[in-house]
Amino acid sequence: MRKINLDKFKRIERETKEINIDPLQTGGKIPEFTKPSLITWLDGYSICDFCPGSLFDLKTPPVKLFVEEILPEFLGCDQTRITHGAREGKYAIMHAVTKPGDWIVVDANAHYSSIVAAERAKLNIKKTEKPAEPEYKINPEDYKKALEEIEDGTGNPAALALLTYPDGSYGNLPDAKKISEICKSKGVPLILNGAYSVGRMPLNMKELGADFIVGSGHKSMAASGPVGVLGTTEEYAEKLFRRSEYYPAKEVEMLGCTVRGMPAVSLMLSFPFVQERVKHWEKEVENARWFSEQMEKQEIAVQYGEKPHNHDLMFFMSEKLYQISKKHKKRGFFLYQGLKKRGISGIKPGLTKQFKLSTYGLEKEDLEKVINALLEIIEENNHFLNDQ
Amino acid sequence: MRKINLDKFKRIERETKEINIDPLQTGGKIPEFTKPSLITWLDGYSICDFCPGSLFDLKTPPVKLFVEEILPEFLGCDQTRITHGAREGKYAIMHAVTKPGDWIVVDANAHYSSIVAAERAKLNIKKTEKPAEPEYKINPEDYKKALEEIEDGTGNPAALALLTYPDGSYGNLPDAKKISEICKSKGVPLILNGAYSVGRMPLNMKELGADFIVGSGHKSMAASGPVGVLGTTEEYAEKLFRRSEYYPAKEVEMLGCTVRGMPAVSLMLSFPFVQERVKHWEKEVENARWFSEQMEKQEIAVQYGEKPHNHDLMFFMSEKLYQISKKHKKRGFFLYQGLKKRGISGIKPGLTKQFKLSTYGLEKEDLEKVINALLEIIEENNHFLNDQ
């Protein structure tokens, strides 16, 4: 065993840039005004000072009110819980309502965590048909086809379906209402993975016809993570939130209590801010579209995924940046470093040919800075392009 | 839907007392020096700025180093992971190494979360024989008997055994080494639930002969929760940390990444402090014994559980406080309120006849304050006792 100097553990600080366009980060930035309160909850089990037997019955802090009245209205469902995150919510649903060997249909753009959750629940996974370039759209017909193939192949309907709304690669928002109608007609309950929508944009589980919804506090609800939300209908609540045979206050799929710490408080503290910001979603879509237009008009990159785009998460392909990377001595890292120098982070180090980013919550002038930075970086490296 | 005023969500602050003797809280208090660093990690997915594909491969912050080198040495095991907490670790183990319908043997003093985790994993649960008053000791023979009953009844050995070390009711530390030998001789892997030991006292999974260990960051590792640790041997690592068939960087039981947020940083920041404090465990045991002696000598209450006691978590029975509660107009709450007035919290509101507390990390003079407060409260209410 080598001797490890632990001094580096005494001070581990995050370095942040002025502008962060990482899709993982834009919706999870916590409001400054919550910090003084949050600091009072940093100690381990702080939230459990007045434990009445279950996290979800806590009155101080007001988890019970939040989970029983505020979140259900916000999500458009009957019952909700706070979870460790979207993936933990998805797994809880899959584990509660299926049995090993059952089939689940997921969209071809599904996040890896949906697939891993299904693997953990020992499900057979059927993806909808590979979507076509360059929009990579998931169509309601794809669900019909996948569900029918399972029925034909196994003689039984799929146990579950899952729709990523929007997906984390292209930021596409499929027609959830039509997809839920198809699932309903086949008798298959639908999970809406709202990790990139709940807390960013208005949405309502029941209006979209889904049976379950999961959201991510750290991704899209301006909360300190890990934390998430889970919602369902009365119909499925009994199964999903079944109680322990031995400890009737404890729910089995929640392992009794889930987020027994500060992140649960952060979710609540940020909630009024989140509830307000979803009202301004149109502005966010406008900004995203403006950014996408600029990227194309200035010949920086081409946007893939739905067009015109309906979400702040966008996927770009840049032949120009890629060509530079092939000749630059820093290879693909010139882009990351060029942006960093200009106070911008969020595009993964090394990527140039294709990358995703998010314009969420950024002011127009910050978006202009990003565009200008990209233009400057290309200009600086123009000789690599002219060389060809 | 009633109209809810969200103003109360804009400022939710924790109120703390000078002295907190709640066993849930004493080991989870975070060191002051970690706070300035922690504050830089409050944003949602902060820890994922430099994601290399999995939380456990992160170099900034140094999760990889922590999980691959530092934690294994500290816990005495080959492989470790950061989890959402002890219960999530227990469930991951149970789910990974058993199948529904298998049997698990747990000590009769097991924490509810072990039972609920076993229910979630659809296991049959066999508890060791009810331990005898007033020490409530778990004996190695109890494991032998329970394991043999399962073998006789089903024709197969149990799939798993779990030992709570110490338990959360009496703070008893059973003979883990002997219990692990019995389990080994029967071919049954053993989980050590170290939620109240890892981070408080020195211990080593391999030396104790266990196959798995779980610990709690928020309960006993001075970390902001929820967060925990999980360790195992090379033998079981492959099964417990099996990779996704579709995403080879992602571990199925961890759902890819577990604590993707500030609590993981808190665990690391507090680690040097924790590593140092476990060296002073003898002092903690001395303080606990002194406190127990005072409680009995001053006729405040009688300590149940092992005697002399080997842990800071202790269970007391008080006939005197109970008699007062029967006549006091505040019923059992007089005790909680009397302590609160004196800057002491941690005994559950309403309890008098029996309660648990922890002396962990408290200075002798603080423990004296607690004893004196209890004496004063009894003195104030003496007329209720003389009335009889």
Interface residues (C-beta under 8 A of the other chain):
Chain A: M1 R2 I4 L6 D7 K8 F9 K10 R11 I12 E13 R14 T16 D22 L24 Q25 G27 G28 K29 I30 F33 K35 P36 S37 L38 I39 T40 W41 L42 D43 G44 Y45 S46 C48 D49 F50 C51 P61 P62 L65 F66 E69 I70 E73 H84 G85 R87 E88 Y91 H95 Y112 S113 I115 V116 A117 E119 R120 G217 H218 K219 A222 A223 S224 G225 P226 V227 S244 E245 Y246 Y247 K250 V252 E253 L255 G256 T258 V259 R260 G261 M262 P263 V265 S266 M268 L269 F271 P272 Q275 S345 P349
Chain B: M1 R2 I4 L6 D7 K8 F9 K10 R11 I12 E13 R14 T16 D22 L24 Q25 G27 G28 K29 I30 F33 K35 P36 S37 L38 I39 T40 W41 L42 D43 G44 Y45 S46 C48 D49 F50 C51 P61 P62 L65 F66 E69 I70 E73 H84 G85 R87 E88 Y91 H95 Y112 S113 I115 V116 A117 E119 R120 G217 H218 K219 A222 A223 S224 G225 P226 V227 S244 E245 Y246 Y247 K250 V252 E253 L255 G256 T258 V259 R260 G261 M262 P263 V265 S266 M268 L269 F271 P272 Q275 S345 P349
